[in-house]
């Protein structure tokens, strides 16, 4: 097992952070050479705002990273710890990214086999190849499988899995205008009595509506047990990470089908 070679990635894309830094430098440079005072002032202000955004994103990136605040580790652990089942059988990780949830679950429970699916779009810094490399490095390549698929239309039959997990994926599914349908699809592939734990921006009313109504909707699908916790109430997160566009609207929905 070579944990040093594992690359689980970062929710904040590095190229976006660097793009803001580069843009601020360009704007500062232009403001220094243009002769018109008003334009120079506008460029200075734009450069300052861009630099502030870079600073904030760099802070969030550091807090999430394995070499920084390791907040991602705590978020992954929160999902895994709320998956209540007998720790055996087949589990589906929806939107696996670079495979952290799938791999950490397989490491923790030796009687589990995990399938991780993702669309691995070009906008994200994740890939199936890195998933497989990470699984090999952590010694669970034989109990993990990764394949390309959309969370809006999972290529599995009803009840194929004993449990399902997902971490900050559902709101990113572009081909599902109604994000509740993604939750329904995730639960569909779990067998009756199986467990689920999904973390996402469930407190964002523009995406999911009122949280109590959402929970009632899930129960109306015939789900035996549904629970809800706000991520920020469980984890003692730094104030700057509680911004609505970061983790301020994050929550965990878990239970049993």
Short mmCIF file of the C-alpha atoms (twelve columns), coordinates in Angstrom:
data_MODEL
# 
_entry.id   MODEL 
# 
loop_
_atom_site.group_PDB 
_atom_site.id 
_atom_site.type_symbol 
_atom_site.label_atom_id 
_atom_site.label_alt_id 
_atom_site.label_comp_id 
_atom_site.label_asym_id 
_atom_site.label_seq_id 
_atom_site.Cartn_x 
_atom_site.Cartn_y 
_atom_site.Cartn_z 
_atom_site.pdbx_PDB_model_num 
ATOM 1   C CA . UNK A 1   0.000   0.000  0.000   1 
ATOM 2   C CA . UNK A 2   1.496   3.316  -1.099  1 
ATOM 3   C CA . UNK A 3   -0.642  6.072  0.363   1 
ATOM 4   C CA . UNK A 4   1.868   8.726  -0.710  1 
ATOM 5   C CA . UNK A 5   0.927   8.243  -4.376  1 
ATOM 6   C CA . UNK A 6   -2.820  8.674  -3.824  1 
ATOM 7   C CA . UNK A 7   -4.426  11.657 -5.557  1 
ATOM 8   C CA . UNK A 8   -8.003  12.229 -4.426  1 
ATOM 9   C CA . UNK A 9   -8.110  15.693 -5.977  1 
ATOM 10  C CA . UNK A 10  -9.748  18.863 -4.685  1 
ATOM 11  C CA . UNK A 11  -13.298 20.152 -5.022  1 
ATOM 12  C CA . UNK A 12  -11.820 23.571 -5.907  1 
ATOM 13  C CA . UNK A 13  -10.242 23.269 -9.340  1 
ATOM 14  C CA . UNK A 14  -6.621  24.396 -9.339  1 
ATOM 15  C CA . UNK A 15  -6.784  25.874 -12.825 1 
ATOM 16  C CA . UNK A 16  -9.642  28.179 -11.808 1 
ATOM 17  C CA . UNK A 17  -7.679  29.413 -8.781  1 
ATOM 18  C CA . UNK A 18  -4.633  30.094 -10.959 1 
ATOM 19  C CA . UNK A 19  -6.793  31.759 -13.621 1 
ATOM 20  C CA . UNK A 20  -7.922  34.396 -11.114 1 
ATOM 21  C CA . UNK A 21  -4.317  35.004 -10.060 1 
ATOM 22  C CA . UNK A 22  -3.170  35.394 -13.661 1 
ATOM 23  C CA . UNK A 23  -6.086  37.696 -14.471 1 
ATOM 24  C CA . UNK A 24  -5.263  39.947 -11.530 1 
ATOM 25  C CA . UNK A 25  -1.626  40.215 -12.676 1 
ATOM 26  C CA . UNK A 26  -2.728  41.093 -16.220 1 
ATOM 27  C CA . UNK A 27  -5.130  43.759 -14.968 1 
ATOM 28  C CA . UNK A 28  -2.481  45.262 -12.675 1 
ATOM 29  C CA . UNK A 29  -0.032  45.273 -15.595 1 
ATOM 30  C CA . UNK A 30  -2.465  47.020 -17.907 1 
ATOM 31  C CA . UNK A 31  -3.283  49.623 -15.263 1 
ATOM 32  C CA . UNK A 32  0.413   50.472 -15.046 1 
ATOM 33  C CA . UNK A 33  0.874   51.175 -18.750 1 
ATOM 34  C CA . UNK A 34  -2.400  52.771 -19.876 1 
ATOM 35  C CA . UNK A 35  -2.269  56.591 -19.771 1 
ATOM 36  C CA . UNK A 36  -5.953  57.387 -19.085 1 
ATOM 37  C CA . UNK A 37  -6.478  57.850 -15.306 1 
ATOM 38  C CA . UNK A 38  -10.115 56.711 -15.255 1 
ATOM 39  C CA . UNK A 39  -9.340  53.472 -17.093 1 
ATOM 40  C CA . UNK A 40  -6.360  52.870 -14.840 1 
ATOM 41  C CA . UNK A 41  -8.601  53.289 -11.780 1 
ATOM 42  C CA . UNK A 42  -11.170 50.856 -13.170 1 
ATOM 43  C CA . UNK A 43  -8.437  48.331 -13.915 1 
ATOM 44  C CA . UNK A 44  -6.980  48.728 -10.421 1 
ATOM 45  C CA . UNK A 45  -10.378 48.044 -8.865  1 
ATOM 46  C CA . UNK A 46  -11.004 45.055 -11.143 1 
ATOM 47  C CA . UNK A 47  -7.539  43.695 -10.374 1 
ATOM 48  C CA . UNK A 48  -8.099  44.113 -6.639  1 
ATOM 49  C CA . UNK A 49  -11.444 42.304 -6.740  1 
ATOM 50  C CA . UNK A 50  -9.946  39.488 -8.828  1 
ATOM 51  C CA . UNK A 51  -7.045  39.164 -6.391  1 
ATOM 52  C CA . UNK A 52  -9.474  38.954 -3.455  1 
ATOM 53  C CA . UNK A 53  -11.380 36.164 -5.216  1 
ATOM 54  C CA . UNK A 54  -8.095  34.351 -5.853  1 
ATOM 55  C CA . UNK A 55  -7.127  34.703 -2.179  1 
ATOM 56  C CA . UNK A 56  -10.457 33.277 -1.018  1 
ATOM 57  C CA . UNK A 57  -10.366 30.364 -3.469  1 
ATOM 58  C CA . UNK A 58  -6.759  29.616 -2.526  1 
ATOM 59  C CA . UNK A 59  -7.792  29.536 1.140   1 
ATOM 60  C CA . UNK A 60  -10.678 27.148 0.417   1 
ATOM 61  C CA . UNK A 61  -8.392  24.976 -1.725  1 
ATOM 62  C CA . UNK A 62  -5.879  24.791 1.130   1 
ATOM 63  C CA . UNK A 63  -8.579  23.940 3.685   1 
ATOM 64  C CA . UNK A 64  -9.873  21.119 1.484   1 
ATOM 65  C CA . UNK A 65  -6.460  19.733 0.552   1 
ATOM 66  C CA . UNK A 66  -4.715  16.729 2.068   1 
ATOM 67  C CA . UNK A 67  -1.759  18.963 2.985   1 
ATOM 68  C CA . UNK A 68  -3.926  21.671 4.521   1 
ATOM 69  C CA . UNK A 69  -7.102  21.583 6.587   1 
ATOM 70  C CA . UNK A 70  -8.143  18.125 5.289   1 
ATOM 71  C CA . UNK A 71  -11.787 19.258 5.350   1 
ATOM 72  C CA . UNK A 72  -12.559 16.951 2.427   1 
ATOM 73  C CA . UNK A 73  -11.472 13.990 4.572   1 
ATOM 74  C CA . UNK A 74  -13.924 15.036 7.262   1 
ATOM 75  C CA . UNK A 75  -16.723 15.408 4.713   1 
ATOM 76  C CA . UNK A 76  -16.034 11.950 3.253   1 
ATOM 77  C CA . UNK A 77  -15.948 10.438 6.745   1 
ATOM 78  C CA . UNK A 78  -19.287 12.079 7.530   1 
ATOM 79  C CA . UNK A 79  -20.907 10.298 4.583   1 
ATOM 80  C CA . UNK A 80  -19.346 6.930  5.378   1 
ATOM 81  C CA . UNK A 81  -20.222 7.166  9.079   1 
ATOM 82  C CA . UNK A 82  -23.894 7.785  8.231   1 
ATOM 83  C CA . UNK A 83  -24.190 4.754  5.967   1 
ATOM 84  C CA . UNK A 84  -25.868 2.347  8.361   1 
ATOM 85  C CA . UNK A 85  -25.922 -1.242 7.126   1 
ATOM 86  C CA . UNK A 86  -24.174 -4.552 7.807   1 
ATOM 87  C CA . UNK A 87  -20.976 -3.519 5.974   1 
ATOM 88  C CA . UNK A 88  -21.254 -6.295 3.409   1 
ATOM 89  C CA . UNK A 89  -22.184 -6.622 -0.232  1 
ATOM 90  C CA . UNK A 90  -22.256 -4.213 -3.161  1 
ATOM 91  C CA . UNK A 91  -22.131 -0.423 -2.779  1 
ATOM 92  C CA . UNK A 92  -22.492 2.227  -5.486  1 
ATOM 93  C CA . UNK A 93  -20.562 5.501  -5.235  1 
ATOM 94  C CA . UNK A 94  -22.325 8.049  -7.463  1 
ATOM 95  C CA . UNK A 95  -20.063 10.755 -8.868  1 
ATOM 96  C CA . UNK A 96  -16.890 9.167  -7.586  1 
ATOM 97  C CA . UNK A 97  -14.435 11.823 -8.871  1 
ATOM 98  C CA . UNK A 98  -10.998 10.353 -8.151  1 
ATOM 99  C CA . UNK A 99  -12.573 7.608  -6.044  1 
ATOM 100 C CA . UNK A 100 -12.115 8.748  -2.414  1 
ATOM 101 C CA . UNK A 101 -15.449 7.541  -1.032  1 
ATOM 102 C CA . UNK A 102 -15.342 4.235  -2.906  1 
ATOM 103 C CA . UNK A 103 -11.760 3.517  -1.905  1 
ATOM 104 C CA . UNK A 104 -12.021 4.622  1.727   1 
ATOM 105 C CA . UNK A 105 -15.185 2.551  2.129   1 
ATOM 106 C CA . UNK A 106 -13.460 -0.519 0.672   1 
ATOM 107 C CA . UNK A 107 -10.461 0.020  2.958   1 
ATOM 108 C CA . UNK A 108 -12.660 0.330  6.046   1 
ATOM 109 C CA . UNK A 109 -14.909 -2.658 5.306   1 
ATOM 110 C CA . UNK A 110 -13.155 -5.739 3.854   1 
ATOM 111 C CA . UNK A 111 -16.442 -7.511 2.981   1 
ATOM 112 C CA . UNK A 112 -17.576 -4.712 0.666   1 
ATOM 113 C CA . UNK A 113 -17.223 -4.352 -3.087  1 
ATOM 114 C CA . UNK A 114 -17.676 -0.812 -4.411  1 
ATOM 115 C CA . UNK A 115 -18.568 0.422  -7.880  1 
ATOM 116 C CA . UNK A 116 -17.776 4.062  -8.586  1 
ATOM 117 C CA . UNK A 117 -19.430 5.885  -11.470 1 
ATOM 118 C CA . UNK A 118 -18.724 9.325  -12.867 1 
ATOM 119 C CA . UNK A 119 -19.114 11.203 -16.123 1 
ATOM 120 C CA . UNK A 120 -15.560 12.598 -15.734 1 
ATOM 121 C CA . UNK A 121 -16.327 15.704 -17.755 1 
ATOM 122 C CA . UNK A 122 -13.504 17.915 -19.021 1 
ATOM 123 C CA . UNK A 123 -14.478 20.675 -16.601 1 
ATOM 124 C CA . UNK A 124 -13.254 18.587 -13.657 1 
ATOM 125 C CA . UNK A 125 -9.762  17.445 -12.687 1 
ATOM 126 C CA . UNK A 126 -10.762 13.801 -12.162 1 
ATOM 127 C CA . UNK A 127 -10.452 10.633 -14.256 1 
ATOM 128 C CA . UNK A 128 -11.162 6.905  -14.262 1 
ATOM 129 C CA . UNK A 129 -7.448  6.187  -14.640 1 
ATOM 130 C CA . UNK A 130 -6.619  8.087  -11.451 1 
ATOM 131 C CA . UNK A 131 -9.408  6.204  -9.625  1 
ATOM 132 C CA . UNK A 132 -7.864  2.887  -10.591 1 
ATOM 133 C CA . UNK A 133 -4.369  4.050  -9.643  1 
ATOM 134 C CA . UNK A 134 -5.625  5.261  -6.264  1 
ATOM 135 C CA . UNK A 135 -7.396  1.950  -5.608  1 
ATOM 136 C CA . UNK A 136 -4.217  0.031  -6.440  1 
ATOM 137 C CA . UNK A 137 -2.146  2.296  -4.173  1 
ATOM 138 C CA . UNK A 138 -4.570  1.721  -1.292  1 
ATOM 139 C CA . UNK A 139 -4.642  -2.054 -1.856  1 
ATOM 140 C CA . UNK A 140 -8.317  -2.360 -2.827  1 
ATOM 141 C CA . UNK A 141 -8.132  -2.646 -6.627  1 
ATOM 142 C CA . UNK A 142 -9.688  -6.115 -6.426  1 
ATOM 143 C CA . UNK A 143 -12.780 -4.848 -4.597  1 
ATOM 144 C CA . UNK A 144 -13.417 -1.635 -6.502  1 
ATOM 145 C CA . UNK A 145 -14.627 -1.029 -10.035 1 
ATOM 146 C CA . UNK A 146 -14.953 2.273  -11.872 1 
ATOM 147 C CA . UNK A 147 -16.988 3.046  -14.971 1 
ATOM 148 C CA . UNK A 148 -18.327 6.027  -16.885 1 
ATOM 149 C CA . UNK A 149 -22.027 6.763  -16.397 1 
ATOM 150 C CA . UNK A 150 -24.425 9.622  -15.723 1 
ATOM 151 C CA . UNK A 151 -26.027 9.993  -12.305 1 
ATOM 152 C CA . UNK A 152 -29.284 10.924 -14.043 1 
ATOM 153 C CA . UNK A 153 -29.588 7.505  -15.719 1 
ATOM 154 C CA . UNK A 154 -27.661 4.829  -13.882 1 
ATOM 155 C CA . UNK A 155 -26.915 1.707  -15.985 1 
ATOM 156 C CA . UNK A 156 -28.122 -0.692 -13.307 1 
ATOM 157 C CA . UNK A 157 -31.341 -2.531 -12.525 1 
ATOM 158 C CA . UNK A 158 -33.599 -1.784 -9.577  1 
ATOM 159 C CA . UNK A 159 -32.134 -3.143 -6.343  1 
ATOM 160 C CA . UNK A 160 -28.735 -4.103 -7.769  1 
ATOM 161 C CA . UNK A 161 -26.875 -2.661 -4.758  1 
ATOM 162 C CA . UNK A 162 -26.977 -3.106 -1.007  1 
ATOM 163 C CA . UNK A 163 -26.147 0.560  -0.402  1 
ATOM 164 C CA . UNK A 164 -25.369 3.824  -2.201  1 
ATOM 165 C CA . UNK A 165 -23.322 6.900  -1.356  1 
ATOM 166 C CA . UNK A 166 -22.667 10.248 -2.993  1 
ATOM 167 C CA . UNK A 167 -20.777 13.403 -2.102  1 
ATOM 168 C CA . UNK A 168 -21.527 16.850 -3.617  1 
ATOM 169 C CA . UNK A 169 -22.578 15.503 -6.997  1 
ATOM 170 C CA . UNK A 170 -26.334 15.754 -7.492  1 
ATOM 171 C CA . UNK A 171 -26.418 19.553 -7.961  1 
ATOM 172 C CA . UNK A 172 -23.803 19.239 -10.723 1 
ATOM 173 C CA . UNK A 173 -25.841 16.815 -12.883 1 
ATOM 174 C CA . UNK A 174 -26.490 19.056 -15.875 1 
ATOM 175 C CA . UNK A 175 -28.933 16.790 -17.701 1 
ATOM 176 C CA . UNK A 176 -31.347 16.676 -14.743 1 
ATOM 177 C CA . UNK A 177 -33.175 20.021 -14.376 1 
ATOM 178 C CA . UNK A 178 -35.074 18.674 -11.368 1 
ATOM 179 C CA . UNK A 179 -32.368 17.499 -8.964  1 
ATOM 180 C CA . UNK A 180 -34.893 15.458 -6.989  1 
ATOM 181 C CA . UNK A 181 -34.952 13.010 -9.888  1 
ATOM 182 C CA . UNK A 182 -31.250 12.343 -9.293  1 
ATOM 183 C CA . UNK A 183 -32.006 11.385 -5.692  1 
ATOM 184 C CA . UNK A 184 -34.800 9.103  -6.895  1 
ATOM 185 C CA . UNK A 185 -32.479 7.434  -9.403  1 
ATOM 186 C CA . UNK A 186 -29.817 6.914  -6.721  1 
ATOM 187 C CA . UNK A 187 -32.318 5.212  -4.406  1 
ATOM 188 C CA . UNK A 188 -33.833 3.149  -7.231  1 
ATOM 189 C CA . UNK A 189 -30.763 0.924  -7.570  1 
ATOM 190 C CA . UNK A 190 -30.714 0.044  -3.838  1 
ATOM 191 C CA . UNK A 191 -32.459 -3.135 -2.752  1 
ATOM 192 C CA . UNK A 192 -35.323 -2.947 -0.265  1 
ATOM 193 C CA . UNK A 193 -33.868 -2.444 3.199   1 
ATOM 194 C CA . UNK A 194 -30.592 -1.136 1.762   1 
ATOM 195 C CA . UNK A 195 -28.865 1.982  3.078   1 
ATOM 196 C CA . UNK A 196 -27.992 5.338  1.538   1 
ATOM 197 C CA . UNK A 197 -26.038 8.440  2.519   1 
ATOM 198 C CA . UNK A 198 -25.967 11.453 0.191   1 
ATOM 199 C CA . UNK A 199 -24.280 14.796 0.855   1 
ATOM 200 C CA . UNK A 200 -25.111 17.769 -1.333  1 
ATOM 201 C CA . UNK A 201 -26.424 21.356 -1.363  1 
ATOM 202 C CA . UNK A 202 -29.765 20.158 -0.029  1 
ATOM 203 C CA . UNK A 203 -30.409 23.493 1.745   1 
ATOM 204 C CA . UNK A 204 -30.331 25.376 -1.566  1 
ATOM 205 C CA . UNK A 205 -34.013 26.101 -2.195  1 
ATOM 206 C CA . UNK A 206 -33.376 26.971 -5.838  1 
ATOM 207 C CA . UNK A 207 -32.139 23.413 -6.393  1 
ATOM 208 C CA . UNK A 208 -34.271 21.331 -4.034  1 
ATOM 209 C CA . UNK A 209 -37.020 23.543 -2.646  1 
ATOM 210 C CA . UNK A 210 -37.878 23.517 1.051   1 
ATOM 211 C CA . UNK A 211 -35.919 20.851 2.936   1 
ATOM 212 C CA . UNK A 212 -38.936 19.544 4.869   1 
ATOM 213 C CA . UNK A 213 -40.864 19.181 1.624   1 
ATOM 214 C CA . UNK A 214 -37.889 17.375 0.080   1 
ATOM 215 C CA . UNK A 215 -37.751 14.897 2.961   1 
ATOM 216 C CA . UNK A 216 -41.520 14.318 2.688   1 
ATOM 217 C CA . UNK A 217 -41.119 13.743 -1.051  1 
ATOM 218 C CA . UNK A 218 -38.444 11.106 -0.477  1 
ATOM 219 C CA . UNK A 219 -40.640 9.380  2.087   1 
ATOM 220 C CA . UNK A 220 -43.516 9.377  -0.412  1 
ATOM 221 C CA . UNK A 221 -41.429 7.118  -2.664  1 
ATOM 222 C CA . UNK A 222 -41.956 4.341  -0.127  1 
ATOM 223 C CA . UNK A 223 -38.633 4.858  1.653   1 
ATOM 224 C CA . UNK A 224 -38.670 3.217  5.078   1 
ATOM 225 C CA . UNK A 225 -36.321 5.593  6.898   1 
ATOM 226 C CA . UNK A 226 -35.056 9.091  6.013   1 
ATOM 227 C CA . UNK A 227 -32.912 11.377 8.162   1 
ATOM 228 C CA . UNK A 228 -31.435 14.815 7.592   1 
ATOM 229 C CA . UNK A 229 -28.542 16.711 9.201   1 
ATOM 230 C CA . UNK A 230 -26.901 20.010 8.306   1 
ATOM 231 C CA . UNK A 231 -23.232 19.483 7.536   1 
ATOM 232 C CA . UNK A 232 -22.248 22.682 9.337   1 
ATOM 233 C CA . UNK A 233 -23.968 21.558 12.536  1 
ATOM 234 C CA . UNK A 234 -22.081 18.271 12.624  1 
ATOM 235 C CA . UNK A 235 -18.658 19.532 11.577  1 
ATOM 236 C CA . UNK A 236 -17.009 22.534 13.204  1 
ATOM 237 C CA . UNK A 237 -16.170 24.285 9.945   1 
ATOM 238 C CA . UNK A 238 -14.133 27.497 9.633   1 
ATOM 239 C CA . UNK A 239 -16.402 30.514 9.132   1 
ATOM 240 C CA . UNK A 240 -15.071 31.239 5.643   1 
ATOM 241 C CA . UNK A 241 -16.094 27.753 4.494   1 
ATOM 242 C CA . UNK A 242 -19.688 28.388 5.546   1 
ATOM 243 C CA . UNK A 243 -20.310 30.695 2.595   1 
ATOM 244 C CA . UNK A 244 -23.495 29.645 0.707   1 
ATOM 245 C CA . UNK A 245 -21.439 28.915 -2.423  1 
ATOM 246 C CA . UNK A 246 -19.090 26.600 -0.525  1 
ATOM 247 C CA . UNK A 247 -20.516 24.577 2.406   1 
ATOM 248 C CA . UNK A 248 -23.131 26.934 3.832   1 
ATOM 249 C CA . UNK A 249 -26.008 25.044 2.191   1 
ATOM 250 C CA . UNK A 250 -24.533 21.569 2.542   1 
ATOM 251 C CA . UNK A 251 -26.489 18.805 4.238   1 
ATOM 252 C CA . UNK A 252 -26.628 15.043 4.525   1 
ATOM 253 C CA . UNK A 253 -29.669 12.913 3.727   1 
ATOM 254 C CA . UNK A 254 -29.360 9.305  4.844   1 
ATOM 255 C CA . UNK A 255 -31.498 6.356  5.762   1 
ATOM 256 C CA . UNK A 256 -32.820 2.987  4.641   1 
ATOM 257 C CA . UNK A 257 -34.993 2.073  1.680   1 
# 
